[in-house]
Amino acid sequence: MTTELRYRCNPTEPYSRFELPDWVKQQQAQGKADPGPVRVHVEHPDREADGSCRWCGDTRNETVDIG
């Protein structure tokens, strides 16, 4: 079974696709996610006028499968 998590980009931890697997491992270590595959719904709640995220620059929300 796949665990589903939500990651909200923020100024202290801007979203990075390359760092997302480490974030998932932290969530699993804290008991917030089961071991095994995880589906992460990434949200960018604060956008600039051009639609890009204020903190990481991405232009769309996405879903990323880890594991």
BAZAPA-365018 format. One record per residue: residue number from 1; residue in one letter; x, y, z of N, C-alpha, C in turn. Coordinates in Angstrom, 1 decimal. Example, Ala and Ser with C-alpha at 12.3 -4.5 7.8 and 13.67 -1.06 7.14 Angstrom:
2
REC_1_A_13.2_-5.7_7.8_12.3_-4.5_7.8_13.2_-3.3_7.8
REC_2_S_12.8_-2.2_7.1_13.7_-1.1_7.1_12.9_0.0_7.9
This chain:
67
REC_1_M_0.8_-1.2_0.0_0.0_0.0_0.0_0.9_1.3_0.0
REC_2_T_0.5_2.2_-0.8_1.3_3.5_-0.9_0.7_4.5_0.1
REC_3_T_1.6_5.1_0.9_1.3_6.2_1.8_1.2_7.5_1.0
REC_4_E_0.3_8.4_1.3_0.2_9.6_0.6_0.5_10.8_1.6
REC_5_L_1.4_11.7_1.2_1.8_12.8_2.0_1.5_14.1_1.2
REC_6_R_1.5_15.2_1.9_1.3_16.5_1.2_2.5_17.3_1.6
REC_7_Y_3.2_17.9_0.7_4.4_18.8_0.9_4.0_20.2_0.4
REC_8_R_4.0_21.1_1.3_3.7_22.5_1.0_5.0_23.3_0.9
REC_9_C_5.4_23.8_-0.2_6.6_24.6_-0.4_6.5_25.8_0.6
REC_10_N_7.6_26.1_1.2_7.6_27.2_2.1_9.0_27.9_2.1
REC_11_P_9.1_29.1_2.7_10.4_29.8_2.7_11.5_29.2_3.4
REC_12_T_11.2_28.4_4.4_12.3_27.8_5.2_12.8_26.4_4.6
REC_13_E_11.9_25.8_3.8_12.2_24.5_3.1_11.6_24.6_1.7
REC_14_P_12.2_25.3_0.8_11.7_25.4_-0.5_11.7_24.0_-1.2
REC_15_Y_10.7_23.7_-2.0_10.7_22.4_-2.7_11.9_22.2_-3.6
REC_16_S_12.4_21.0_-3.5_13.5_20.5_-4.4_13.2_19.1_-4.7
REC_17_R_13.0_18.8_-5.9_12.7_17.4_-6.3_13.9_16.4_-5.9
REC_18_F_15.1_17.0_-5.9_16.3_16.2_-5.5_16.3_15.9_-4.0
REC_19_E_15.7_16.7_-3.2_15.8_16.6_-1.7_14.5_15.9_-1.2
REC_20_L_13.5_15.7_-2.1_12.2_15.1_-1.6_12.4_13.7_-1.0
REC_21_P_13.2_12.8_-1.6_13.4_11.5_-1.0_13.9_11.6_0.5
REC_22_D_14.8_12.5_0.8_15.3_12.7_2.1_14.2_13.2_3.0
REC_23_W_13.3_14.1_2.5_12.2_14.5_3.3_11.2_13.4_3.6
REC_24_V_11.0_12.5_2.6_10.1_11.3_2.8_10.7_10.4_3.9
REC_25_K_12.0_10.2_3.9_12.7_9.4_4.9_12.5_10.0_6.3
REC_26_Q_12.6_11.3_6.4_12.3_12.0_7.7_10.9_11.7_8.2
REC_27_Q_10.0_11.8_7.3_8.5_11.6_7.6_8.3_10.2_8.1
REC_28_Q_9.0_9.2_7.4_8.9_7.8_7.8_9.5_7.6_9.2
REC_29_A_10.7_8.2_9.4_11.4_8.1_10.7_10.5_8.7_11.9
REC_30_Q_9.7_9.7_11.6_8.9_10.3_12.6_7.5_9.6_12.7
REC_31_G_7.3_8.5_11.9_6.1_7.8_12.0_4.9_8.4_11.3
REC_32_K_5.2_9.4_10.4_4.1_10.1_9.7_3.8_9.4_8.3
REC_33_A_4.6_8.4_8.0_4.4_7.6_6.8_4.9_6.2_7.0
REC_34_D_4.2_5.3_6.4_4.6_3.9_6.5_5.9_3.6_5.6
REC_35_P_6.7_2.6_6.0_7.8_2.2_5.2_7.3_1.8_3.8
REC_36_G_8.1_2.0_2.8_7.7_1.5_1.4_7.3_2.7_0.6
REC_37_P_6.6_2.5_-0.5_6.3_3.5_-1.5_5.5_4.7_-0.9
REC_38_V_5.8_5.9_-1.3_5.1_7.1_-0.8_4.8_8.0_-2.0
REC_39_R_3.5_8.4_-2.1_3.1_9.4_-3.1_3.0_10.8_-2.4
REC_40_V_3.8_11.7_-2.9_3.8_13.1_-2.4_3.1_14.0_-3.3
REC_41_H_2.1_14.7_-2.7_1.4_15.8_-3.5_2.1_17.1_-3.1
REC_42_V_2.7_17.7_-4.1_3.5_18.9_-3.8_2.6_20.1_-4.2
REC_43_E_2.5_21.1_-3.2_1.7_22.3_-3.4_2.6_23.5_-3.3
REC_44_H_2.3_24.5_-4.1_3.0_25.8_-4.1_2.0_26.9_-3.7
REC_45_P_1.9_27.2_-2.5_0.8_28.0_-2.0_0.9_29.5_-2.3
REC_46_D_2.2_30.0_-2.5_2.4_31.4_-2.7_3.1_31.7_-4.0
REC_47_R_2.3_32.2_-4.9_2.8_32.4_-6.3_3.0_33.9_-6.7
REC_48_E_4.0_34.1_-7.5_4.2_35.4_-8.1_3.2_35.7_-9.2
REC_49_A_3.2_36.9_-9.7_2.2_37.3_-10.7_2.3_36.4_-12.0
REC_50_D_3.5_35.9_-12.3_3.7_35.0_-13.5_3.3_33.6_-13.2
REC_51_G_2.8_33.3_-12.0_2.4_31.9_-11.7_3.5_31.0_-11.1
REC_52_S_4.7_31.5_-11.0_5.8_30.7_-10.4_5.8_30.9_-8.9
REC_53_C_6.2_29.8_-8.3_6.3_29.8_-6.8_7.3_30.8_-6.3
REC_54_R_6.9_31.5_-5.3_7.8_32.6_-4.7_9.1_32.0_-4.2
REC_55_W_9.0_30.8_-3.7_10.2_30.2_-3.0_11.0_29.3_-3.8
REC_56_C_10.4_28.5_-4.7_11.3_27.6_-5.5_11.2_27.8_-7.0
REC_57_G_10.3_28.6_-7.5_10.2_28.9_-8.9_9.4_28.0_-9.8
REC_58_D_8.9_26.9_-9.2_8.1_26.0_-10.0_6.8_26.6_-10.4
REC_59_T_6.2_26.2_-11.5_5.0_26.8_-12.0_3.8_26.0_-11.8
REC_60_R_3.9_24.7_-11.3_2.7_23.9_-11.2_2.8_23.0_-10.0
REC_61_N_1.7_22.6_-9.4_1.7_21.6_-8.4_1.9_20.3_-9.1
REC_62_E_2.4_19.3_-8.4_2.7_18.0_-9.0_2.6_16.9_-7.9
REC_63_T_2.5_15.6_-8.4_2.5_14.5_-7.6_3.8_13.7_-8.0
REC_64_V_4.5_13.3_-6.9_5.8_12.6_-7.1_5.7_11.2_-6.3
REC_65_D_6.0_10.1_-7.0_6.1_8.8_-6.3_7.5_8.6_-5.9
REC_66_I_7.7_8.2_-4.7_9.0_7.9_-4.1_9.0_6.4_-3.7
REC_67_G_10.0_5.7_-4.1_10.1_4.3_-3.7_9.4_3.4_-4.6
